[in-house]
Amino acid sequence: MRVVIAEDSVLLREGLTRLLTDRGHEVVAGVGDGDELVTTIRGLAGESSLPDVVVSDVRMPPTHTDEGLRACVQLRKEYPRLPVLVLSQFVEEQYATELIAGSSRGVGYLLKDRVAEVREFTEAVVRVAEGGTALDPEVVAQLLGRSRKQDVLAGLTPREREVLGLMAEGRTNSAIARSLVVSDGAVEKHVSNIFMKLGLAPSDGDHRRVLAVLTYLNS
């Protein structure tokens, strides 16, 4: 897996590089601000050598507000299939929803504390690179708290909300079943009910899972 890392803290950037390379991945570039990230990705694209995933901090120079996030949003517009995993010190709902406004495929949003959980972090990077979703449980919890006020999810039962929240974290049905200590069949039934209540027809195919997560995050 080829990775580009955008992080202004040299110590953290080197740490992420070491963490990923020790697990057999290649870090093709490490940059310290949003503009450099955009320039680097455009350069790689010009060589027909886009990375498998970008791992970027949200806040970077010069203002340390949302430079990294804005760079990732711009890159997703230019290269819609480019997987992006952003890291943030705090839970900021607007960033999560803005990043996946176009599509939740190949998108992740994790708190930096999650990096300390090495296996969980590396699994999230790989999942995003493969086109999956990786959302921090704390981000999901805040979005779920907000969504309870919205009519679009009003028809879901508490258990269905819980299943949808775990889907938003990027978990498979089997992983959800293990987390909730229920059978795979029970999870499949809940997922089917969620699709039905959100008005996602079978004709939407595999995109129904993505659409359900988008409905959840944008509610």
N, C-alpha and C positions, 0 to 999 in steps of 0.2 A: 504494500500500500504506500502510495506517494503522498506526502503531507506537506502543506505550507502552514507555518505557524506565525501568527501576528500577535505580538505581546511586547509592550514597551519595557517591562521589567526583564533585564538581561538574565537575572538569576532564574526567574520562572521560565523564561523562554528556553534557556539551556536545560533546565530540569525537565520540561516537556519533551525536548529533543532527545534527551538521554532515555527517558521513560519509553518513548516510542521506538527508538532505534534498538534498544535492548530487547524489544519484542519482535524484531525482524522487519520493522517498517523503515521507510526511507524519508527523511525530512529534506525536501529539495530546496527549501528556502526558509529563512527566519527573518522577519521584519519587525520594525518598532513603531509604525504608525499606519493609519488608514490609507493615506495617499500612496505610501510605499507598497502596501498590500495590493491595491488596485493596479499599480504599475507592474508589479511582479506577475500577477495573474494574467494581465494582458500580454505581457512578454511571453509567458509560457504558452498562452493560447496561440500566439503568433507562430510558435514553433510546433503547434499541434501537440502540445505536451502538458495539458491541464492536469493539475494534481487530482488524486482520488478524493481528497477532502481538505478543506481549510479549517483550521482551528484558530479562532480569533478572540481576543479580549474585546469587551464592549467599549470600555473607556480607554482612550489612548491620546497621545499628544496631538495638537497643542493644548486643547482645552480640557482634556480628560473628562468629556461628557459622553458623547455617543459616536465618536469618530469611527471606531471599529465596527459598530453596528451599521452605520450609514454606508461604510465601505462594503460590508457584506450584502446589504440590500441592493446596492448598485451592481455588484458582481452577479447576484442572482438574476437581475434584470438582463444583464448582458449575456450571462451563461446560465440559463435556467436549470440545467442539469448538474451544475456545480454543487456538490454537497458542502454544507457549511455547519460547523459546530461553534457556537459562541459561548464564551465564559464571562461571568459577571460576578462581582463581589456581592451584589444585592439582588433581590427579586424585583424586577421592573417589568410589570405586565405588558406595557406598551411595546417593549422591545420584542417580546416573544410573539405577540400577535402581528406586529409589523413585518417581522422576518418571514413568517409563513403566510403572509397575505396572499401570495400567488399560489403556493403549493407547500404542503408539509413534507413532501418527499425529500429525503436527504437533508433534513434540518434538525439541529439540536440546540438546546439552551440549558446549560448547566451552571450551577454556582461553583465558584472556584474551590470551595471546600471539598467538592466532589472529587477533585483531582487527587486528593489524599487517599481516596479509596481506589487504589490503582487498578484493580481488576474491573471494577464497575466503570471507571473512566475509559479504559482502553476498549472495553466492550462497546461503550457508547460511540467512540470514534469509529470503530469498525462498522457498527450498525448504521450510522449516518452515511458513511462512505458507500455502503451497499444500498442506499436509497431509503433507509428507515428513518424513524423519528426517535429522538432522545430528549425528553423534557425532564428537568429536575422535579422531583416530587414536591418540593416546596413551591415551585412555580405553579405546578398543577393544583396544589392545595389552595393557593390564592385565587387562581382562576375559577376553581370550583366554588369558592366562597362567593365570588362575584356573580357567577352564573346562576346561583340559586335564586337571584332576584329576577331572572329573565324568563319570559314565557316560553321561549323556544325549547327549553329543557324541562318545563314544568310537568310534562307527562311521564317523565322517567321516575322509576322507583329509586329509593336510596341505594339499593344494591346495583341497579343499572348505572346510576351516577358513579358509583365506586368503580365499576368495570370500565366505564368510559374514561374515567380519570387515569386508570392504569393503561388503557389503550393509548392515551395521550402521551404517556411516558415512553411509549414505543414498545411495550411488552406484547409478546405473542399470547394467544389464547392459553397455551400450556403454562406459560409463566404466570399469567393472571390466575389460573386455577391453583397453582402452587402457592401464590401469595394469599389467596382467599381461603385456601384449604377446602376446595370443592372439586368436583369432577370436571374433566374437560367438556363433557356433555352439558353440564350446567352453565359453563361459561359460554358455550356456543349458543345456548338458548337465550341467555341474556343479551349477547351480541346481536342475535337475530331480532330480538324485541327492540333493541336500540335503533337498528336500521329502520324497522317498521315505523316506530314512533317519530323518527326524524324525517320520515318520508323519503328514504333512500331506497329506490327500487332495485330489484335484482339485476336489471339491465345496466346498472352502474358498475357491475362486476367488482373487480378487485379495488376499484377506486372508492367503494363505499366506506371502507375503513378510514381512508384519508379524509373523505368528505365528513364523516362523523366527527373526527378529531377537529377539523376546521370549524365545524358548526359549534362544537364545544368551546374552542378557544376564542371564537369571535362573538360568542353570546354575551 
